[in-house]
Amino acid sequence: MDHTDTTVSGSSQAALIDHDIAHIARVMHVSLRGDFGGPILPATYWRKRLTALVDSGQLSPAQLDKVDSLLLQLDRLASTPLPEWERFAPAPTSRFEPAERAKKAKSA
């Protein structure tokens, strides 16, 4: 009876890992490219998630191959320069100041 419970929980764990890997594969690229304010989640976040999966020691060979592939994609995405329209977007921490207000602040 214990063997069956272990198999079911092991099967459930494998399914959870599969779902996690699939989720990361779907959203990692979009999250790294983000919007005009920059990445939604940085490469360090995705690397930490993928490394945690590998460190769990519960990956099947197929899952390990997929995580390895995602890590390679992450390296490529993190090292690829942003498209032209994203490079010149305002930094997310800078405040937008209308031209009139900026002129008044300089003259004061």
All heavy atoms as an XYZ file, in Angstrom:
832
protein
N       0.813     -1.186      0.000
C       0.000      0.000      0.000
C       0.867      1.264      0.000
O       0.599      2.193     -0.718
C      -0.928     -0.032      1.216
C      -1.976      1.038      1.171
S      -3.105      0.666     -0.163
C      -4.547      1.427      0.415
N       1.929      1.267      0.784
C       2.812      2.421      0.816
C       3.469      2.668     -0.529
O       3.684      3.796     -0.924
C       3.886      2.239      1.882
C       3.328      2.387      3.285
O       2.247      2.984      3.442
O       3.981      1.900      4.216
N       3.780      1.576     -1.233
C       4.404      1.714     -2.546
C       3.466      2.455     -3.505
O       3.901      3.318     -4.258
C       4.771      0.335     -3.094
C       5.363      0.399     -4.464
N       6.593      0.968     -4.681
C       4.888      0.003     -5.671
C       6.862      0.904     -5.979
N       5.838      0.332     -6.590
N       2.191      2.157     -3.465
C       1.217      2.821     -4.326
C       1.126      4.304     -3.989
O       1.102      5.151     -4.867
C      -0.186      2.173     -4.186
O      -0.061      0.787     -4.448
C      -1.165      2.791     -5.144
N       1.104      4.640     -2.694
C       1.037      6.037     -2.284
C       2.270      6.799     -2.751
O       2.176      7.933     -3.200
C       0.903      6.145     -0.753
C      -0.454      5.661     -0.257
O      -1.394      5.644     -1.074
O      -0.550      5.297      0.928
N       3.428      6.170     -2.664
C       4.664      6.806     -3.105
C       4.625      7.048     -4.604
O       5.004      8.111     -5.084
C       5.883      5.923     -2.753
O       5.873      5.687     -1.350
C       7.169      6.590     -3.158
N       4.124      6.080     -5.362
C       4.032      6.212     -6.809
C       3.085      7.343     -7.181
O       3.385      8.155     -8.041
C       3.563      4.895     -7.453
O       4.440      3.854     -7.038
C       3.555      4.993     -8.950
N       1.961      7.421     -6.508
C       1.000      8.478     -6.806
C       1.588      9.835     -6.469
O       1.513     10.763     -7.249
C      -0.334      8.245     -6.043
C      -1.249      9.435     -6.178
C      -1.008      6.989     -6.556
N       2.210      9.962     -5.299
C       2.775     11.255     -4.942
C       3.952     11.594     -5.846
O       4.152     12.743     -6.204
C       3.163     11.304     -3.467
O       4.425     10.760     -3.248
N       4.742     10.580     -6.233
C       5.840     10.808     -7.171
C       5.314     11.244     -8.522
O       5.862     12.127     -9.171
N       4.217     10.629     -8.948
C       3.578     10.994    -10.202
C       3.029     12.415    -10.127
O       3.146     13.189    -11.069
C       2.459     10.006    -10.513
O       1.715     10.435    -11.611
N       2.429     12.748     -8.984
C       1.908     14.101     -8.790
C       3.040     15.117     -8.802
O       2.908     16.198     -9.373
C       1.146     14.200     -7.469
O       0.031     13.355     -7.480
N       4.142     14.777     -8.161
C       5.305     15.672     -8.136
C       5.839     15.892     -9.546
O       6.163     17.016     -9.922
C       6.401     15.104     -7.226
C       7.600     15.997     -7.068
C       7.278     17.286     -6.327
O       6.333     17.365     -5.560
N       8.069     18.294     -6.583
N       5.920     14.829    -10.326
C       6.393     14.948    -11.706
C       5.463     15.838    -12.523
O       5.917     16.648    -13.330
C       6.511     13.564    -12.338
N       4.163     15.701    -12.290
C       3.191     16.538    -13.002
C       3.343     18.005    -12.604
O       3.263     18.899    -13.457
C       1.773     16.052    -12.722
N       3.561     18.264    -11.321
C       3.766     19.640    -10.868
C       5.025     20.244    -11.498
O       5.033     21.405    -11.915
C       3.869     19.696     -9.347
C       2.573     19.484     -8.576
C       2.847     19.385     -7.079
C       1.590     20.598     -8.864
N       6.068     19.445    -11.560
C       7.314     19.909    -12.177
C       7.082     20.185    -13.662
O       7.536     21.204    -14.192
C       8.455     18.901    -11.947
C       8.843     18.882    -10.467
C       9.670     19.224    -12.818
C       9.803     17.769    -10.085
N       6.352     19.291    -14.341
C       6.035     19.505    -15.756
C       5.273     20.815    -15.955
O       5.560     21.576    -16.886
C       5.196     18.353    -16.316
C       6.020     17.105    -16.618
O       7.253     17.237    -16.804
O       5.420     16.018    -16.674
N       4.305     21.081    -15.081
C       3.523     22.321    -15.179
C       4.403     23.541    -14.929
O       4.268     24.561    -15.613
C       2.345     22.303    -14.198
C       1.245     21.385    -14.608
N       0.340     21.700    -15.597
C       0.909     20.159    -14.172
C      -0.507     20.708    -15.755
N      -0.184     19.748    -14.898
N       5.298     23.443    -13.966
C       6.197     24.550    -13.660
C       7.123     24.843    -14.843
O       7.310     25.999    -15.230
C       7.007     24.226    -12.403
C       7.540     25.468    -11.707
O       6.988     26.565    -11.920
O       8.504     25.332    -10.930
N       7.678     23.798    -15.429
C       8.559     23.960    -16.588
C       7.791     24.561    -17.763
O       8.277     25.485    -18.426
C       9.209     22.609    -16.978
C      10.194     22.164    -15.893
C       9.909     22.716    -18.328
C      10.695     20.734    -16.061
N       6.581     24.080    -17.991
C       5.761     24.609    -19.094
C       5.424     26.083    -18.868
O       5.458     26.891    -19.800
C       4.486     23.786    -19.245
N       5.119     26.430    -17.639
C       4.809     27.824    -17.310
C       6.021     28.716    -17.578
O       5.897     29.774    -18.215
C       4.391     27.935    -15.842
C       4.314     29.342    -15.349
N       3.313     30.209    -15.727
C       5.133     30.042    -14.530
C       3.521     31.380    -15.149
N       4.618     31.303    -14.415
N       7.173     28.294    -17.102
C       8.390     29.083    -17.314
C       8.665     29.229    -18.808
O       9.010     30.320    -19.278
C       9.588     28.457    -16.570
C       9.370     28.566    -15.051
C      10.901     29.117    -16.975
C      10.358     27.763    -14.222
N       8.497     28.162    -19.557
C       8.735     28.205    -21.001
C       7.792     29.199    -21.690
O       8.185     29.871    -22.650
C       8.562     26.814    -21.601
N       6.561     29.306    -21.199
C       5.586     30.224    -21.809
C       5.858     31.680    -21.482
O       5.688     32.544    -22.339
C       4.163     29.884    -21.343
C       3.490     28.777    -22.089
C       2.006     28.701    -21.757
N       1.721     28.723    -20.330
C       1.687     27.659    -19.528
N       1.923     26.472    -20.022
N       1.405     27.781    -18.248
N       6.238     31.984    -20.256
C       6.261     33.382    -19.832
C       7.648     34.002    -19.689
O       7.756     35.224    -19.603
C       5.482     33.572    -18.510
C       4.043     33.159    -18.665
C       6.129     32.827    -17.372
N       8.692     33.214    -19.683
C      10.022     33.755    -19.433
C      10.408     34.807    -20.476
O      10.828     35.919    -20.118
C      11.059     32.631    -19.402
C      12.463     33.100    -19.083
S      13.653     31.744    -18.921
C      13.743     31.147    -20.607
N      10.254     34.493    -21.741
C      10.655     35.414    -22.809
C       9.858     36.719    -22.731
O      10.431     37.812    -22.794
C      10.465     34.746    -24.177
C      10.792     35.649    -25.314
N      12.083     35.968    -25.647
C       9.998     36.327    -26.171
C      12.068     36.789    -26.677
N      10.812     37.031    -27.010
N       8.567     36.602    -22.568
C       7.706     37.788    -22.497
C       8.070     38.636    -21.284
O       8.146     39.861    -21.360
C       6.218     37.363    -22.439
C       5.311     38.555    -22.253
C       5.844     36.588    -23.687
N       8.321     37.976    -20.171
C       8.659     38.679    -18.938
C       9.992     39.408    -19.047
O      10.146     40.516    -18.529
C       8.708     37.688    -17.778
O       9.235     38.290    -16.642
N      10.954     38.803    -19.711
C      12.266     39.438    -19.861
C      12.207     40.642    -20.790
O      12.906     41.625    -20.587
C      13.286     38.436    -20.379
C      13.769     37.415    -19.360
C      14.562     36.312    -20.041
C      14.603     38.086    -18.295
N      11.388     40.570    -21.820
C      11.254     41.702    -22.740
C      10.386     42.787    -22.137
O      10.588     43.961    -22.395
C      10.689     41.255    -24.090
C      11.699     40.519    -24.901
C      12.883     41.431    -25.201
N      13.951     40.694    -25.825
C      15.232     40.851    -25.543
N      15.606     41.699    -24.633
N      16.146     40.159    -26.152
N       9.432     42.396    -21.323
C       8.623     43.352    -20.573
C       7.893     44.348    -21.431
O       7.366     44.034    -22.487
N       7.911     45.576    -20.955
C       7.238     46.655    -21.650
C       8.182     47.845    -21.717
O       9.385     47.694    -21.535
C       5.921     47.008    -20.953
C       6.117     47.389    -19.488
O       7.267     47.663    -19.090
O       5.130     47.421    -18.754
N       7.656     49.016    -21.932
C       8.522     50.187    -22.061
C       9.231     50.550    -20.759
O      10.152     51.331    -20.755
C       7.729     51.387    -22.591
C       7.360     51.229    -24.033
C       6.043     51.131    -24.413
C       8.341     51.151    -25.005
C       5.704     50.976    -25.736
C       8.017     50.993    -26.332
C       6.688     50.901    -26.701
N       8.799     49.991    -19.650
C       9.463     50.234    -18.375
C      10.573     49.245    -18.091
O      11.210     49.296    -17.054
N      10.806     48.298    -18.980
C      11.847     47.298    -18.784
C      11.258     45.935    -18.485
O      10.049     45.725    -18.599
N      12.116     44.995    -18.101
C      11.645     43.626    -17.834
C      10.635     43.596    -16.692
O      10.729     44.363    -15.740
C      12.911     42.873    -17.430
C      14.042     43.708    -17.887
C      13.550     45.117    -17.917
N       9.680     42.698    -16.806
C       8.709     42.509    -15.727
C       9.386     41.752    -14.593
O       9.262     42.113    -13.432
C       7.463     41.775    -16.247
C       6.766     42.643    -17.291
C       6.523     41.423    -15.107
C       5.731     41.940    -18.121
N      10.097     40.686    -14.953
C      10.916     39.937    -13.998
C      12.293     39.760    -14.624
O      12.410     39.386    -15.785
C      10.293     38.567    -13.698
C       8.976     38.601    -12.925
C       8.315     37.231    -12.932
C       9.201     39.059    -11.497
N      13.364     40.006    -13.866
C      14.710     39.953    -14.440
C      15.207     38.524    -14.658
O      14.642     37.559    -14.138
C      15.555     40.667    -13.377
C      14.837     40.419    -12.100
C      13.371     40.411    -12.460
N      16.299     38.425    -15.385
C      16.906     37.123    -15.678
C      17.310     36.401    -14.397
O      17.229     35.170    -14.335
C      18.119     37.315    -16.589
N      17.727     37.139    -13.383
C      18.125     36.500    -12.123
C      16.964     35.733    -11.495
O      17.174     34.678    -10.908
C      18.653     37.534    -11.104
O      17.692     38.575    -10.957
C      19.982     38.108    -11.553
N      15.749     36.248    -11.628
C      14.571     35.556    -11.095
C      14.373     34.215    -11.803
O      14.178     33.181    -11.161
C      13.322     36.426    -11.259
C      12.043     35.681    -10.957
C      11.623     35.502     -9.642
C      11.270     35.129    -11.974
C      10.464     34.805     -9.351
C      10.109     34.426    -11.691
C       9.713     34.274    -10.382
O       8.575     33.575    -10.100
N      14.441     34.233    -13.133
C      14.212     32.997    -13.902
C      15.341     32.003    -13.671
O      15.107     30.805    -13.571
C      14.042     33.327    -15.385
C      12.817     34.145    -15.597
C      12.756     35.455    -15.976
C      11.463     33.731    -15.381
N      11.458     35.865    -16.007
C      10.636     34.837    -15.652
C      10.873     32.532    -14.983
C       9.250     34.772    -15.557
C       9.482     32.468    -14.882
C       8.694     33.580    -15.165
N      16.570     32.501    -13.570
C      17.696     31.599    -13.308
C      17.518     30.923    -11.944
O      17.776     29.733    -11.785
C      19.015     32.369    -13.354
C      20.239     31.476    -13.260
C      21.512     32.206    -13.566
N      21.469     33.103    -14.696
C      21.461     32.722    -15.980
N      21.505     31.440    -16.266
N      21.431     33.603    -16.947
N      17.062     31.670    -10.958
C      16.829     31.114     -9.625
C      15.739     30.039     -9.665
O      15.886     28.974     -9.052
C      16.427     32.248     -8.674
C      16.282     31.854     -7.241
C      15.973     33.094     -6.403
C      15.749     32.736     -4.964
N      15.431     33.909     -4.146
N      14.661     30.293    -10.397
C      13.582     29.302    -10.510
C      14.071     28.028    -11.184
O      13.774     26.917    -10.735
C      12.405     29.864    -11.338
C      11.643     30.975    -10.725
C      10.292     30.656    -10.168
N       9.460     29.650    -10.713
C       8.305     29.862    -11.345
N       7.883     31.088    -11.551
N       7.574     28.846    -11.757
N      14.805     28.180    -12.277
C      15.288     27.009    -13.014
C      16.340     26.249    -12.205
O      16.334     25.014    -12.181
C      15.845     27.439    -14.370
C      14.799     27.953    -15.361
C      15.462     28.662    -16.532
C      13.897     26.830    -15.838
N      17.212     26.961    -11.536
C      18.227     26.315    -10.702
C      17.587     25.553     -9.548
O      18.042     24.454     -9.196
C      19.226     27.365    -10.172
O      19.781     28.061    -11.289
C      20.331     26.732     -9.376
N      16.532     26.102     -8.983
C      15.823     25.411     -7.889
C      15.234     24.091     -8.381
O      15.250     23.087     -7.649
C      14.731     26.297     -7.320
N      14.742     24.077     -9.609
C      14.217     22.823    -10.162
C      15.331     21.784    -10.295
O      15.148     20.619     -9.932
C      13.562     23.065    -11.522
C      12.195     23.737    -11.506
C      11.776     24.124    -12.922
C      11.154     22.815    -10.890
N      16.469     22.211    -10.816
C      17.596     21.282    -10.975
C      18.084     20.795     -9.611
O      18.327     19.604     -9.410
C      18.747     21.954    -11.761
C      19.991     21.076    -11.763
C      18.318     22.265    -13.183
N      18.186     21.714     -8.663
C      18.684     21.370     -7.332
C      17.740     20.466     -6.549
O      18.160     19.817     -5.593
C      18.960     22.639     -6.514
C      20.147     23.417     -7.050
O      20.927     22.852     -7.850
O      20.288     24.601     -6.668
N      16.472     20.395     -6.972
C      15.522     19.530     -6.262
C      15.898     18.059     -6.403
O      15.538     17.243     -5.571
C      14.094     19.752     -6.782
O      13.929     19.172     -8.071
N      16.618     17.730     -7.468
C      17.041     16.351     -7.688
C      15.902     15.416     -8.070
O      16.057     14.203     -8.042
N      14.760     15.974     -8.433
C      13.594     15.153     -8.751
C      13.221     15.200    -10.227
O      12.126     14.783    -10.608
C      12.406     15.604     -7.907
C      12.651     15.452     -6.430
C      11.460     15.931     -5.609
O      10.467     16.406     -6.133
N      11.565     15.786     -4.304
N      14.114     15.709    -11.056
C      13.807     15.827    -12.480
C      14.114     14.535    -13.224
O      15.135     13.902    -12.989
C      14.610     16.966    -13.111
C      14.391     18.370    -12.563
C      15.282     19.359    -13.302
C      12.945     18.776    -12.669
N      13.212     14.196    -14.128
C      13.477     13.067    -15.025
C      14.477     13.548    -16.076
O      14.699     14.758    -16.216
C      12.181     12.637    -15.701
O      11.749     13.625    -16.628
N      15.074     12.645    -16.826
C      16.003     13.087    -17.874
C      15.348     14.052    -18.881
O      15.973     15.033    -19.290
C      16.422     11.778    -18.548
C      16.304     10.755    -17.459
C      15.100     11.190    -16.658
N      14.110     13.798    -19.239
C      13.420     14.692    -20.184
C      13.199     16.073    -19.568
O      13.367     17.104    -20.238
C      12.086     14.094    -20.603
N      12.827     16.109    -18.290
C      12.634     17.389    -17.610
C      13.956     18.136    -17.482
O      14.012     19.348    -17.673
C      12.010     17.175    -16.229
C      10.575     16.703    -16.271
C      10.072     16.266    -14.910
O      10.845     15.807    -14.058
N       8.767     16.398    -14.699
N      15.010     17.407    -17.178
C      16.333     18.018    -17.056
C      16.771     18.614    -18.398
O      17.326     19.718    -18.441
C      17.348     16.986    -16.566
C      18.711     17.504    -16.169
C      18.611     18.565    -15.081
C      19.582     16.356    -15.682
N      16.485     17.913    -19.482
C      16.810     18.444    -20.822
C      16.051     19.739    -21.091
O      16.608     20.691    -21.642
C      16.476     17.420    -21.905
C      17.471     16.273    -21.965
O      18.560     16.386    -21.365
O      17.138     15.253    -22.608
N      14.792     19.776    -20.728
C      13.979     20.969    -20.961
C      14.486     22.141    -20.122
O      14.589     23.267    -20.617
C      12.504     20.671    -20.643
C      11.581     21.812    -20.948
C      11.582     22.167    -22.425
C      10.616     23.302    -22.696
N      10.681     23.789    -24.051
N      14.808     21.892    -18.858
C      15.326     22.958    -17.992
C      16.664     23.449    -18.532
O      16.924     24.660    -18.558
C      15.444     22.485    -16.527
C      16.214     23.484    -15.681
C      14.059     22.244    -15.937
N      17.505     22.540    -18.996
C      18.790     22.924    -19.578
C      18.568     23.806    -20.808
O      19.241     24.818    -20.991
C      19.600     21.677    -19.941
C      20.998     22.009    -20.398
O      21.654     22.844    -19.740
O      21.432     21.443    -21.422
N      17.605     23.437    -21.623
C      17.270     24.230    -22.806
C      16.786     25.625    -22.409
O      17.150     26.623    -23.027
C      16.193     23.509    -23.621
O      15.719     24.321    -24.657
N      15.972     25.693    -21.356
C      15.479     26.987    -20.881
C      16.618     27.850    -20.331
O      16.630     29.070    -20.522
C      14.387     26.795    -19.831
C      13.054     26.284    -20.368
C      12.139     25.874    -19.224
C      12.391     27.336    -21.245
N      17.576     27.226    -19.655
C      18.733     27.973    -19.159
C      19.561     28.538    -20.317
O      20.043     29.678    -20.247
C      19.605     27.096    -18.254
C      19.062     26.875    -16.851
C      19.794     25.727    -16.163
C      19.166     28.152    -16.023
N      19.705     27.763    -21.388
C      20.417     28.260    -22.569
C      19.656     29.410    -23.219
O      20.254     30.412    -23.637
C      20.639     27.127    -23.573
C      21.643     26.052    -23.149
C      21.631     24.888    -24.130
C      23.032     26.648    -23.026
N      18.327     29.280    -23.298
C      17.508     30.371    -23.836
C      17.648     31.622    -22.980
O      17.732     32.741    -23.495
C      16.032     29.966    -23.882
C      15.684     28.957    -24.937
C      14.225     28.566    -24.859
O      13.354     29.391    -24.574
N      13.935     27.296    -25.109
N      17.660     31.431    -21.674
C      17.796     32.549    -20.742
C      19.129     33.265    -20.963
O      19.175     34.502    -21.007
C      17.682     32.051    -19.303
C      17.810     33.090    -18.207
C      16.734     34.145    -18.329
C      17.740     32.410    -16.849
N      20.198     32.508    -21.123
C      21.508     33.115    -21.388
C      21.471     33.936    -22.674
O      21.982     35.050    -22.731
C      22.595     32.045    -21.500
C      22.941     31.409    -20.168
O      22.606     32.003    -19.111
O      23.522     30.315    -20.177
N      20.842     33.370    -23.694
C      20.757     34.065    -24.982
C      19.910     35.333    -24.863
O      20.297     36.394    -25.341
C      20.175     33.134    -26.047
C      20.156     33.732    -27.443
C      19.667     32.758    -28.503
N      18.571     31.920    -28.098
C      17.264     32.279    -28.139
N      16.930     33.467    -28.559
N      16.326     31.443    -27.774
N      18.765     35.225    -24.213
C      17.879     36.386    -24.068
C      18.525     37.486    -23.223
O      18.384     38.668    -23.522
C      16.554     35.964    -23.437
C      15.626     35.131    -24.313
C      14.487     34.553    -23.482
C      15.084     35.980    -25.449
N      19.222     37.087    -22.166
C      19.847     38.066    -21.284
C      21.010     38.788    -21.962
O      21.321     39.928    -21.617
C      20.315     37.393    -19.998
N      21.636     38.135    -22.930
C      22.785     38.748    -23.594
C      22.410     39.445    -24.904
O      23.247     40.123    -25.494
C      23.857     37.696    -23.869
O      23.382     36.747    -24.799
N      21.170     39.311    -25.342
C      20.724     39.942    -26.576
C      20.373     41.397    -26.297
O      19.626     41.680    -25.359
C      19.475     39.216    -27.137
O      19.797     37.849    -27.351
C      19.008     39.839    -28.436
N      20.888     42.322    -27.100
C      20.534     43.724    -26.876
C      19.036     43.948    -27.101
O      18.408     43.256    -27.896
C      21.362     44.498    -27.901
C      21.939     43.508    -28.819
C      21.793     42.144    -28.212
N      18.513     44.906    -26.377
C      17.095     45.234    -26.519
C      16.832     45.840    -27.891
O      17.711     46.489    -28.466
C      16.678     46.237    -25.446
C      16.687     45.735    -24.015
C      16.407     46.887    -23.059
C      15.679     44.627    -23.834
N      15.625     45.653    -28.415
C      15.281     46.306    -29.681
C      15.394     47.830    -29.542
O      15.300     48.376    -28.444
C      13.823     45.893    -29.918
C      13.610     44.700    -29.066
C      14.554     44.823    -27.915
N      15.577     48.499    -30.644
C      15.780     49.949    -30.671
C      14.742     50.708    -29.847
O      15.077     51.580    -29.061
C      15.730     50.424    -32.134
C      16.145     51.842    -32.340
C      17.653     52.012    -32.330
O      18.392     51.038    -32.441
O      18.079     53.167    -32.200
N      13.475     50.371    -30.001
C      12.420     51.117    -29.316
C      12.434     50.899    -27.803
O      11.903     51.695    -27.067
C      11.040     50.777    -29.872
C      10.653     49.345    -29.697
C      10.027     48.788    -28.622
C      10.865     48.283    -30.602
N       9.851     47.451    -28.795
C      10.355     47.100    -30.016
C      11.444     48.184    -31.871
C      10.405     45.862    -30.644
C      11.474     46.948    -32.481
C      10.968     45.816    -31.874
N      13.054     49.824    -27.343
C      13.118     49.584    -25.907
C      14.367     50.195    -25.279
O      14.373     50.515    -24.107
C      13.075     48.084    -25.614
C      11.729     47.469    -25.910
C      11.683     45.996    -25.568
O      12.475     45.557    -24.716
O      10.868     45.292    -26.154
N      15.428     50.370    -26.051
C      16.659     50.917    -25.499
C      16.507     52.366    -25.065
O      17.169     52.818    -24.151
C      17.790     50.813    -26.509
C      18.439     49.455    -26.489
C      19.674     49.446    -27.309
N      19.228     49.192    -28.681
C      19.921     49.458    -29.749
N      21.079     50.028    -29.656
N      19.455     49.182    -30.937
N      15.638     53.089    -25.732
C      15.497     54.506    -25.444
C      14.261     54.818    -24.609
O      13.902     55.968    -24.452
C      15.495     55.301    -26.749
C      16.766     55.104    -27.523
C      16.767     54.379    -28.698
C      17.968     55.596    -27.043
C      17.945     54.173    -29.394
C      19.150     55.392    -27.732
C      19.138     54.682    -28.916
N      13.650     53.811    -24.071
C      12.509     54.026    -23.184
C      12.999     54.625    -21.873
O      14.119     54.360    -21.443
C      11.792     52.700    -22.920
N      12.174     55.422    -21.227
C      12.612     56.003    -19.947
C      12.826     54.919    -18.901
O      12.142     53.902    -18.905
C      11.448     56.925    -19.556
C      10.297     56.495    -20.378
C      10.846     55.810    -21.600
N      13.776     55.153    -18.032
C      14.029     54.203    -16.945
C      12.809     54.179    -16.028
O      12.166     55.207    -15.825
C      15.266     54.618    -16.173
N      12.475     53.012    -15.468
C      11.269     52.929    -14.645
C      11.344     53.782    -13.379
O      10.329     54.142    -12.826
C      11.167     51.452    -14.297
C      12.486     50.862    -14.612
C      13.150     51.755    -15.597
N      12.538     54.159    -12.941
C      12.648     54.947    -11.714
C      12.650     56.446    -11.988
O      12.541     57.230    -11.057
C      13.932     54.580    -10.951
O      15.044     54.762    -11.810
C      13.881     53.151    -10.455
N      12.813     56.844    -13.238
C      12.837     58.278    -13.522
C      11.413     58.820    -13.613
O      10.526     58.170    -14.144
C      13.593     58.556    -14.824
O      12.897     58.021    -15.912
N      11.236     59.979    -13.062
C       9.927     60.613    -13.077
C       9.780     61.456    -14.313
O      10.697     62.170    -14.710
C       9.816     61.519    -11.858
C       8.627     61.241    -11.025
C       8.602     62.164     -9.882
N       7.807     63.318    -10.259
C       7.432     64.246     -9.415
N       7.806     64.190     -8.174
N       6.718     65.259     -9.821
N       8.624     61.409    -14.933
C       8.363     62.235    -16.095
C       8.032     63.649    -15.626
O       7.179     63.844    -14.770
C       7.199     61.678    -16.913
C       6.808     62.583    -18.046
C       7.608     62.681    -19.168
C       5.668     63.359    -17.970
C       7.267     63.516    -20.209
C       5.321     64.209    -19.005
C       6.119     64.291    -20.132
N       8.755     64.623    -16.133
C       8.492     66.016    -15.797
C       8.150     66.753    -17.085
O       8.930     66.727    -18.035
C       9.743     66.642    -15.167
C      10.175     65.990    -13.901
C       9.840     66.833    -12.685
O       9.409     67.972    -12.839
O      10.044     66.320    -11.584
N       7.001     67.410    -17.128
C       6.675     68.210    -18.313
C       7.756     69.274    -18.530
O       8.412     69.734    -17.580
C       5.337     68.848    -17.962
C       4.767     67.991    -16.879
C       5.941     67.419    -16.145
N       7.946     69.700    -19.754
C       9.011     70.640    -20.108
C       8.901     71.938    -19.320
O       9.901     72.480    -18.859
C       8.992     70.910    -21.603
N       7.701     72.457    -19.131
C       7.520     73.718    -18.412
C       7.986     73.603    -16.961
O       8.664     74.474    -16.443
C       6.064     74.139    -18.441
C       5.582     74.538    -19.819
C       4.080     74.838    -19.814
O       3.514     75.104    -18.737
O       3.486     74.793    -20.893
N       7.626     72.525    -16.309
C       8.006     72.325    -14.905
C       9.520     72.160    -14.779
O      10.132     72.668    -13.845
C       7.295     71.095    -14.345
C       7.471     70.960    -12.855
C       6.761     69.777    -12.318
N       5.334     70.063    -12.223
C       4.417     69.189    -11.915
N       4.748     67.932    -11.675
N       3.144     69.511    -11.842
N      10.134     71.465    -15.738
C      11.585     71.265    -15.696
C      12.318     72.594    -15.869
O      13.312     72.861    -15.207
C      12.008     70.282    -16.776
N      11.811     73.475    -16.747
C      12.424     74.786    -16.951
C      12.318     75.632    -15.691
O      13.255     76.306    -15.293
C      11.759     75.508    -18.118
C      12.133     74.955    -19.464
C      11.416     75.725    -20.570
C      11.631     75.073    -21.918
N      10.879     75.750    -22.971
N      11.153     75.597    -15.032
C      10.948     76.367    -13.808
C      11.885     75.877    -12.701
O      12.436     76.668    -11.945
C       9.502     76.275    -13.347
C       8.551     77.056    -14.199
C       7.127     76.899    -13.684
C       6.135     77.580    -14.615
N       4.751     77.384    -14.178
N      12.066     74.575    -12.604
C      12.925     74.006    -11.570
C      14.377     74.413    -11.790
O      15.108     74.676    -10.835
C      12.792     72.488    -11.549
N      14.817     74.482    -13.037
C      16.202     74.885    -13.342
C      16.442     76.352    -13.031
O      17.516     76.732    -12.591
C      16.532     74.583    -14.809
C      16.733     73.134    -15.086
C      17.126     72.912    -16.527
C      17.273     71.436    -16.817
N      17.625     71.196    -18.222
N      15.450     77.198    -13.298
C      15.625     78.647    -13.096
C      15.483     79.036    -11.627
O      15.896     80.111    -11.241
C      14.634     79.429    -13.956
O      13.304     79.147    -13.532
N      14.912     78.181    -10.808
C      14.712     78.531     -9.388
C      15.926     78.302     -8.536
O      16.923     77.838     -8.777
C      13.564     77.705     -8.817
